[in-house]
């Protein structure tokens, strides 16, 4: 697979990650992220402008997913503490 194909595959996985996160399927998010990580790590540094644009979109998505995951974790922790106090 050439660099352009790898970037497009990484973008397709990114879109699938976003869809899984929107559905609250964090297990699927983790699976897809594990599949995407080696692809991202194997990309070469020197990329054409259009590829860099896609890579930047992937980076922005990663940041957004990290923020969503942190928010979800806070909500789960709060719900857990509340349940433990009620028990």
Backbone as XML, in Angstrom:
<?xml version="1.0"?>
<chain id="A" units="angstrom">
  <residue number="1" name="UNK">
    <atom name="N" x="0.860" y="-1.175" z="0.000"/>
    <atom name="CA" x="0.000" y="0.000" z="0.000"/>
    <atom name="C" x="0.905" y="1.236" z="0.000"/>
  </residue>
  <residue number="2" name="UNK">
    <atom name="N" x="0.637" y="2.162" z="-0.917"/>
    <atom name="CA" x="1.459" y="3.370" z="-0.975"/>
    <atom name="C" x="0.988" y="4.389" z="0.077"/>
  </residue>
  <residue number="3" name="UNK">
    <atom name="N" x="1.750" y="5.452" z="0.210"/>
    <atom name="CA" x="1.466" y="6.454" z="1.250"/>
    <atom name="C" x="0.073" y="7.071" z="1.096"/>
  </residue>
  <residue number="4" name="UNK">
    <atom name="N" x="-0.317" y="7.399" z="-0.119"/>
    <atom name="CA" x="-1.631" y="8.004" z="-0.341"/>
    <atom name="C" x="-2.749" y="7.045" z="0.061"/>
  </residue>
  <residue number="5" name="UNK">
    <atom name="N" x="-2.612" y="5.774" z="-0.298"/>
    <atom name="CA" x="-3.612" y="4.781" z="0.084"/>
    <atom name="C" x="-3.677" y="4.618" z="1.600"/>
  </residue>
  <residue number="6" name="UNK">
    <atom name="N" x="-2.519" y="4.648" z="2.244"/>
    <atom name="CA" x="-2.475" y="4.533" z="3.705"/>
    <atom name="C" x="-3.190" y="5.712" z="4.363"/>
  </residue>
  <residue number="7" name="UNK">
    <atom name="N" x="-2.980" y="6.904" z="3.836"/>
    <atom name="CA" x="-3.624" y="8.097" z="4.394"/>
    <atom name="C" x="-5.138" y="8.010" z="4.198"/>
  </residue>
  <residue number="8" name="UNK">
    <atom name="N" x="-5.568" y="7.565" z="3.032"/>
    <atom name="CA" x="-7.003" y="7.423" z="2.782"/>
    <atom name="C" x="-7.618" y="6.346" z="3.671"/>
  </residue>
  <residue number="9" name="UNK">
    <atom name="N" x="-6.889" y="5.269" z="3.888"/>
    <atom name="CA" x="-7.375" y="4.214" z="4.787"/>
    <atom name="C" x="-7.461" y="4.731" z="6.225"/>
  </residue>
  <residue number="10" name="UNK">
    <atom name="N" x="-6.463" y="5.490" z="6.640"/>
    <atom name="CA" x="-6.481" y="6.081" z="7.980"/>
    <atom name="C" x="-7.663" y="7.036" z="8.123"/>
  </residue>
  <residue number="11" name="UNK">
    <atom name="N" x="-7.970" y="7.790" z="7.066"/>
    <atom name="CA" x="-9.109" y="8.700" z="7.114"/>
    <atom name="C" x="-10.424" y="7.921" z="7.204"/>
  </residue>
  <residue number="12" name="UNK">
    <atom name="N" x="-10.535" y="6.831" z="6.456"/>
    <atom name="CA" x="-11.743" y="5.999" z="6.523"/>
    <atom name="C" x="-11.921" y="5.438" z="7.937"/>
  </residue>
  <residue number="13" name="UNK">
    <atom name="N" x="-10.838" y="5.012" z="8.541"/>
    <atom name="CA" x="-10.910" y="4.527" z="9.925"/>
    <atom name="C" x="-11.293" y="5.655" z="10.876"/>
  </residue>
  <residue number="14" name="UNK">
    <atom name="N" x="-10.790" y="6.845" z="10.612"/>
    <atom name="CA" x="-11.125" y="8.002" z="11.444"/>
    <atom name="C" x="-12.620" y="8.290" z="11.383"/>
  </residue>
  <residue number="15" name="UNK">
    <atom name="N" x="-13.182" y="8.231" z="10.192"/>
    <atom name="CA" x="-14.629" y="8.443" z="10.055"/>
    <atom name="C" x="-15.417" y="7.370" z="10.788"/>
  </residue>
  <residue number="16" name="UNK">
    <atom name="N" x="-14.939" y="6.128" z="10.734"/>
    <atom name="CA" x="-15.599" y="5.037" z="11.455"/>
    <atom name="C" x="-15.482" y="5.243" z="12.964"/>
  </residue>
  <residue number="17" name="UNK">
    <atom name="N" x="-14.349" y="5.745" z="13.412"/>
    <atom name="CA" x="-14.150" y="6.041" z="14.838"/>
    <atom name="C" x="-15.142" y="7.106" z="15.287"/>
  </residue>
  <residue number="18" name="UNK">
    <atom name="N" x="-15.275" y="8.152" z="14.498"/>
    <atom name="CA" x="-16.215" y="9.221" z="14.838"/>
    <atom name="C" x="-17.643" y="8.707" z="14.907"/>
  </residue>
  <residue number="19" name="UNK">
    <atom name="N" x="-18.026" y="7.831" z="13.984"/>
    <atom name="CA" x="-19.377" y="7.260" z="13.984"/>
    <atom name="C" x="-19.596" y="6.387" z="15.217"/>
  </residue>
  <residue number="20" name="UNK">
    <atom name="N" x="-18.605" y="5.588" z="15.564"/>
    <atom name="CA" x="-18.720" y="4.731" z="16.745"/>
    <atom name="C" x="-18.807" y="5.570" z="18.022"/>
  </residue>
  <residue number="21" name="UNK">
    <atom name="N" x="-18.037" y="6.639" z="18.085"/>
    <atom name="CA" x="-18.090" y="7.519" z="19.256"/>
    <atom name="C" x="-19.450" y="8.196" z="19.357"/>
  </residue>
  <residue number="22" name="UNK">
    <atom name="N" x="-19.991" y="8.614" z="18.222"/>
    <atom name="CA" x="-21.311" y="9.249" z="18.226"/>
    <atom name="C" x="-22.385" y="8.277" z="18.717"/>
  </residue>
  <residue number="23" name="UNK">
    <atom name="N" x="-22.176" y="6.997" z="18.451"/>
    <atom name="CA" x="-23.120" y="5.970" z="18.905"/>
    <atom name="C" x="-22.831" y="5.514" z="20.336"/>
  </residue>
  <residue number="24" name="UNK">
    <atom name="N" x="-21.745" y="6.023" z="20.912"/>
    <atom name="CA" x="-21.379" y="5.640" z="22.273"/>
    <atom name="C" x="-20.754" y="4.261" z="22.361"/>
  </residue>
  <residue number="25" name="UNK">
    <atom name="N" x="-20.276" y="3.738" z="21.247"/>
    <atom name="CA" x="-19.665" y="2.409" z="21.212"/>
    <atom name="C" x="-18.156" y="2.547" z="21.408"/>
  </residue>
  <residue number="26" name="UNK">
    <atom name="N" x="-17.763" y="2.747" z="22.662"/>
    <atom name="CA" x="-16.362" y="3.023" z="22.965"/>
    <atom name="C" x="-15.470" y="1.813" z="22.766"/>
  </residue>
  <residue number="27" name="UNK">
    <atom name="N" x="-16.033" y="0.611" z="22.850"/>
    <atom name="CA" x="-15.250" y="-0.593" z="22.563"/>
    <atom name="C" x="-14.843" y="-0.603" z="21.095"/>
  </residue>
  <residue number="28" name="UNK">
    <atom name="N" x="-15.784" y="-0.269" z="20.228"/>
    <atom name="CA" x="-15.492" y="-0.208" z="18.792"/>
    <atom name="C" x="-14.505" y="0.924" z="18.490"/>
  </residue>
  <residue number="29" name="UNK">
    <atom name="N" x="-14.641" y="2.035" z="19.183"/>
    <atom name="CA" x="-13.692" y="3.143" z="19.019"/>
    <atom name="C" x="-12.275" y="2.649" z="19.314"/>
  </residue>
  <residue number="30" name="UNK">
    <atom name="N" x="-12.122" y="1.914" z="20.408"/>
    <atom name="CA" x="-10.802" y="1.407" z="20.782"/>
    <atom name="C" x="-10.257" y="0.439" z="19.728"/>
  </residue>
  <residue number="31" name="UNK">
    <atom name="N" x="-11.112" y="-0.445" z="19.223"/>
    <atom name="CA" x="-10.676" y="-1.395" z="18.195"/>
    <atom name="C" x="-10.207" y="-0.678" z="16.936"/>
  </residue>
  <residue number="32" name="UNK">
    <atom name="N" x="-11.000" y="0.278" z="16.494"/>
    <atom name="CA" x="-10.645" y="1.019" z="15.280"/>
    <atom name="C" x="-9.388" y="1.857" z="15.477"/>
  </residue>
  <residue number="33" name="UNK">
    <atom name="N" x="-9.245" y="2.425" z="16.662"/>
    <atom name="CA" x="-8.055" y="3.220" z="16.962"/>
    <atom name="C" x="-6.805" y="2.341" z="16.928"/>
  </residue>
  <residue number="34" name="UNK">
    <atom name="N" x="-6.922" y="1.136" z="17.459"/>
    <atom name="CA" x="-5.785" y="0.211" z="17.419"/>
    <atom name="C" x="-5.434" y="-0.187" z="15.993"/>
  </residue>
  <residue number="35" name="UNK">
    <atom name="N" x="-6.441" y="-0.278" z="15.136"/>
    <atom name="CA" x="-6.177" y="-0.602" z="13.731"/>
    <atom name="C" x="-5.537" y="0.578" z="12.999"/>
  </residue>
  <residue number="36" name="UNK">
    <atom name="N" x="-5.917" y="1.789" z="13.390"/>
    <atom name="CA" x="-5.414" y="2.982" z="12.708"/>
    <atom name="C" x="-4.001" y="3.366" z="13.149"/>
  </residue>
  <residue number="37" name="UNK">
    <atom name="N" x="-3.674" y="3.152" z="14.390"/>
    <atom name="CA" x="-2.391" y="3.615" z="14.935"/>
    <atom name="C" x="-1.172" y="3.157" z="14.149"/>
  </residue>
  <residue number="38" name="UNK">
    <atom name="N" x="-1.053" y="1.872" z="13.799"/>
    <atom name="CA" x="0.144" y="1.473" z="13.044"/>
    <atom name="C" x="0.234" y="2.135" z="11.666"/>
  </residue>
  <residue number="39" name="UNK">
    <atom name="N" x="-0.918" y="2.419" z="11.089"/>
    <atom name="CA" x="-0.916" y="3.097" z="9.786"/>
    <atom name="C" x="-0.351" y="4.502" z="9.946"/>
  </residue>
  <residue number="40" name="UNK">
    <atom name="N" x="-0.840" y="5.216" z="10.945"/>
    <atom name="CA" x="-0.355" y="6.582" z="11.174"/>
    <atom name="C" x="1.130" y="6.595" z="11.509"/>
  </residue>
  <residue number="41" name="UNK">
    <atom name="N" x="1.566" y="5.625" z="12.291"/>
    <atom name="CA" x="2.972" y="5.580" z="12.695"/>
    <atom name="C" x="3.901" y="5.256" z="11.520"/>
  </residue>
  <residue number="42" name="UNK">
    <atom name="N" x="3.376" y="4.623" z="10.486"/>
    <atom name="CA" x="4.232" y="4.237" z="9.361"/>
    <atom name="C" x="4.263" y="5.277" z="8.244"/>
  </residue>
  <residue number="43" name="UNK">
    <atom name="N" x="3.533" y="6.381" z="8.410"/>
    <atom name="CA" x="3.544" y="7.418" z="7.376"/>
    <atom name="C" x="4.890" y="8.122" z="7.347"/>
  </residue>
  <residue number="44" name="UNK">
    <atom name="N" x="5.301" y="8.444" z="6.151"/>
    <atom name="CA" x="6.552" y="9.170" z="5.980"/>
    <atom name="C" x="6.328" y="10.653" z="6.268"/>
  </residue>
  <residue number="45" name="UNK">
    <atom name="N" x="7.365" y="11.332" z="6.667"/>
    <atom name="CA" x="7.251" y="12.742" z="7.043"/>
    <atom name="C" x="6.973" y="13.643" z="5.846"/>
  </residue>
  <residue number="46" name="UNK">
    <atom name="N" x="7.585" y="13.369" z="4.732"/>
    <atom name="CA" x="7.455" y="14.226" z="3.551"/>
    <atom name="C" x="6.203" y="13.817" z="2.771"/>
  </residue>
  <residue number="47" name="UNK">
    <atom name="N" x="5.162" y="14.659" z="2.827"/>
    <atom name="CA" x="3.889" y="14.366" z="2.166"/>
    <atom name="C" x="3.473" y="15.561" z="1.313"/>
  </residue>
  <residue number="48" name="UNK">
    <atom name="N" x="2.732" y="15.295" z="0.231"/>
    <atom name="CA" x="2.197" y="16.407" z="-0.564"/>
    <atom name="C" x="1.140" y="17.179" z="0.232"/>
  </residue>
  <residue number="49" name="UNK">
    <atom name="N" x="0.835" y="18.372" z="-0.236"/>
    <atom name="CA" x="-0.080" y="19.271" z="0.485"/>
    <atom name="C" x="-1.446" y="18.651" z="0.732"/>
  </residue>
  <residue number="50" name="UNK">
    <atom name="N" x="-2.021" y="17.958" z="-0.247"/>
    <atom name="CA" x="-3.343" y="17.372" z="-0.043"/>
    <atom name="C" x="-3.316" y="16.274" z="1.011"/>
  </residue>
  <residue number="51" name="UNK">
    <atom name="N" x="-2.239" y="15.520" z="1.063"/>
    <atom name="CA" x="-2.098" y="14.491" z="2.094"/>
    <atom name="C" x="-1.935" y="15.122" z="3.468"/>
  </residue>
  <residue number="52" name="UNK">
    <atom name="N" x="-1.172" y="16.214" z="3.535"/>
    <atom name="CA" x="-1.006" y="16.904" z="4.814"/>
    <atom name="C" x="-2.335" y="17.440" z="5.330"/>
  </residue>
  <residue number="53" name="UNK">
    <atom name="N" x="-3.179" y="17.890" z="4.419"/>
    <atom name="CA" x="-4.497" y="18.382" z="4.819"/>
    <atom name="C" x="-5.318" y="17.253" z="5.449"/>
  </residue>
  <residue number="54" name="UNK">
    <atom name="N" x="-5.287" y="16.078" z="4.854"/>
    <atom name="CA" x="-6.004" y="14.930" z="5.408"/>
    <atom name="C" x="-5.412" y="14.533" z="6.756"/>
  </residue>
  <residue number="55" name="UNK">
    <atom name="N" x="-4.100" y="14.544" z="6.847"/>
    <atom name="CA" x="-3.439" y="14.214" z="8.118"/>
    <atom name="C" x="-3.846" y="15.207" z="9.203"/>
  </residue>
  <residue number="56" name="UNK">
    <atom name="N" x="-3.936" y="16.474" z="8.867"/>
    <atom name="CA" x="-4.363" y="17.487" z="9.852"/>
    <atom name="C" x="-5.810" y="17.249" z="10.291"/>
  </residue>
  <residue number="57" name="UNK">
    <atom name="N" x="-6.670" y="16.812" z="9.353"/>
    <atom name="CA" x="-8.053" y="16.483" z="9.718"/>
    <atom name="C" x="-8.078" y="15.292" z="10.668"/>
  </residue>
  <residue number="58" name="UNK">
    <atom name="N" x="-7.222" y="14.314" z="10.427"/>
    <atom name="CA" x="-7.122" y="13.162" z="11.326"/>
    <atom name="C" x="-6.655" y="13.624" z="12.705"/>
  </residue>
  <residue number="59" name="UNK">
    <atom name="N" x="-5.648" y="14.489" z="12.744"/>
    <atom name="CA" x="-5.148" y="15.003" z="14.019"/>
    <atom name="C" x="-6.243" y="15.757" z="14.774"/>
  </residue>
  <residue number="60" name="UNK">
    <atom name="N" x="-7.023" y="16.564" z="14.070"/>
    <atom name="CA" x="-8.112" y="17.301" z="14.715"/>
    <atom name="C" x="-9.162" y="16.342" z="15.252"/>
  </residue>
  <residue number="61" name="UNK">
    <atom name="N" x="-9.434" y="15.291" z="14.516"/>
    <atom name="CA" x="-10.393" y="14.288" z="14.972"/>
    <atom name="C" x="-9.874" y="13.574" z="16.218"/>
  </residue>
  <residue number="62" name="UNK">
    <atom name="N" x="-8.598" y="13.247" z="16.226"/>
    <atom name="CA" x="-8.008" y="12.584" z="17.396"/>
    <atom name="C" x="-8.176" y="13.469" z="18.634"/>
  </residue>
  <residue number="63" name="UNK">
    <atom name="N" x="-7.889" y="14.743" z="18.486"/>
    <atom name="CA" x="-8.034" y="15.672" z="19.612"/>
    <atom name="C" x="-9.490" y="15.742" z="20.078"/>
  </residue>
  <residue number="64" name="UNK">
    <atom name="N" x="-10.415" y="15.814" z="19.133"/>
    <atom name="CA" x="-11.838" y="15.869" z="19.483"/>
    <atom name="C" x="-12.283" y="14.587" z="20.178"/>
  </residue>
  <residue number="65" name="UNK">
    <atom name="N" x="-11.800" y="13.444" z="19.710"/>
    <atom name="CA" x="-12.171" y="12.162" z="20.332"/>
    <atom name="C" x="-11.594" y="12.052" z="21.737"/>
  </residue>
  <residue number="66" name="UNK">
    <atom name="N" x="-10.399" y="12.563" z="21.930"/>
    <atom name="CA" x="-9.805" y="12.548" z="23.273"/>
    <atom name="C" x="-10.656" y="13.384" z="24.223"/>
  </residue>
  <residue number="67" name="UNK">
    <atom name="N" x="-11.102" y="14.541" z="23.766"/>
    <atom name="CA" x="-11.958" y="15.387" z="24.598"/>
    <atom name="C" x="-13.282" y="14.699" z="24.906"/>
  </residue>
  <residue number="68" name="UNK">
    <atom name="N" x="-13.888" y="14.051" z="23.895"/>
    <atom name="CA" x="-15.148" y="13.329" z="24.113"/>
    <atom name="C" x="-14.953" y="12.188" z="25.092"/>
  </residue>
  <residue number="69" name="UNK">
    <atom name="N" x="-13.867" y="11.452" z="24.943"/>
    <atom name="CA" x="-13.597" y="10.320" z="25.829"/>
    <atom name="C" x="-13.403" y="10.792" z="27.266"/>
  </residue>
  <residue number="70" name="UNK">
    <atom name="N" x="-12.697" y="11.890" z="27.447"/>
    <atom name="CA" x="-12.492" y="12.428" z="28.791"/>
    <atom name="C" x="-13.816" y="12.866" z="29.404"/>
  </residue>
  <residue number="71" name="UNK">
    <atom name="N" x="-14.664" y="13.498" z="28.609"/>
    <atom name="CA" x="-15.979" y="13.915" z="29.103"/>
    <atom name="C" x="-16.827" y="12.705" z="29.482"/>
  </residue>
  <residue number="72" name="UNK">
    <atom name="N" x="-16.791" y="11.674" z="28.655"/>
    <atom name="CA" x="-17.549" y="10.456" z="28.944"/>
    <atom name="C" x="-17.034" y="9.792" z="30.222"/>
  </residue>
  <residue number="73" name="UNK">
    <atom name="N" x="-15.727" y="9.811" z="30.411"/>
    <atom name="CA" x="-15.147" y="9.217" z="31.615"/>
    <atom name="C" x="-15.592" y="9.974" z="32.864"/>
  </residue>
  <residue number="74" name="UNK">
    <atom name="N" x="-15.630" y="11.284" z="32.788"/>
    <atom name="CA" x="-16.079" y="12.092" z="33.924"/>
    <atom name="C" x="-17.538" y="11.769" z="34.250"/>
  </residue>
  <residue number="75" name="UNK">
    <atom name="N" x="-18.376" y="11.670" z="33.237"/>
    <atom name="CA" x="-19.788" y="11.342" z="33.461"/>
    <atom name="C" x="-19.938" y="9.961" z="34.089"/>
  </residue>
  <residue number="76" name="UNK">
    <atom name="N" x="-19.170" y="8.996" z="33.605"/>
    <atom name="CA" x="-19.239" y="7.655" z="34.177"/>
    <atom name="C" x="-18.764" y="7.639" z="35.632"/>
  </residue>
  <residue number="77" name="UNK">
    <atom name="N" x="-17.703" y="8.356" z="35.909"/>
    <atom name="CA" x="-17.182" y="8.419" z="37.282"/>
    <atom name="C" x="-18.188" y="9.074" z="38.219"/>
  </residue>
  <residue number="78" name="UNK">
    <atom name="N" x="-18.814" y="10.123" z="37.749"/>
    <atom name="CA" x="-19.821" y="10.810" z="38.560"/>
    <atom name="C" x="-21.004" y="9.895" z="38.830"/>
  </residue>
  <residue number="79" name="UNK">
    <atom name="N" x="-21.462" y="9.202" z="37.818"/>
    <atom name="CA" x="-22.587" y="8.273" z="37.983"/>
    <atom name="C" x="-22.219" y="7.138" z="38.923"/>
  </residue>
  <residue number="80" name="UNK">
    <atom name="N" x="-20.989" y="6.650" z="38.824"/>
    <atom name="CA" x="-20.532" y="5.574" z="39.695"/>
    <atom name="C" x="-20.506" y="6.032" z="41.149"/>
  </residue>
  <residue number="81" name="UNK">
    <atom name="N" x="-19.926" y="7.203" z="41.396"/>
    <atom name="CA" x="-19.868" y="7.722" z="42.771"/>
    <atom name="C" x="-21.268" y="7.912" z="43.326"/>
  </residue>
  <residue number="82" name="UNK">
    <atom name="N" x="-22.160" y="8.437" z="42.527"/>
    <atom name="CA" x="-23.531" y="8.665" z="42.974"/>
    <atom name="C" x="-24.202" y="7.332" z="43.317"/>
  </residue>
  <residue number="83" name="UNK">
    <atom name="N" x="-24.000" y="6.333" z="42.484"/>
    <atom name="CA" x="-24.579" y="5.009" z="42.746"/>
    <atom name="C" x="-24.012" y="4.385" z="44.010"/>
  </residue>
  <residue number="84" name="UNK">
    <atom name="N" x="-22.724" y="4.551" z="44.207"/>
    <atom name="CA" x="-22.094" y="3.991" z="45.408"/>
    <atom name="C" x="-22.606" y="4.683" z="46.660"/>
  </residue>
  <residue number="85" name="UNK">
    <atom name="N" x="-22.823" y="5.985" z="46.601"/>
    <atom name="CA" x="-23.344" y="6.712" z="47.753"/>
    <atom name="C" x="-24.781" y="6.293" z="48.071"/>
  </residue>
  <residue number="86" name="UNK">
    <atom name="N" x="-25.555" y="6.018" z="47.055"/>
    <atom name="CA" x="-26.945" y="5.615" z="47.256"/>
    <atom name="C" x="-27.042" y="4.189" z="47.784"/>
  </residue>
  <residue number="87" name="UNK">
    <atom name="N" x="-26.035" y="3.370" z="47.470"/>
    <atom name="CA" x="-26.072" y="1.962" z="47.899"/>
    <atom name="C" x="-25.728" y="1.892" z="49.324"/>
  </residue>
</chain>
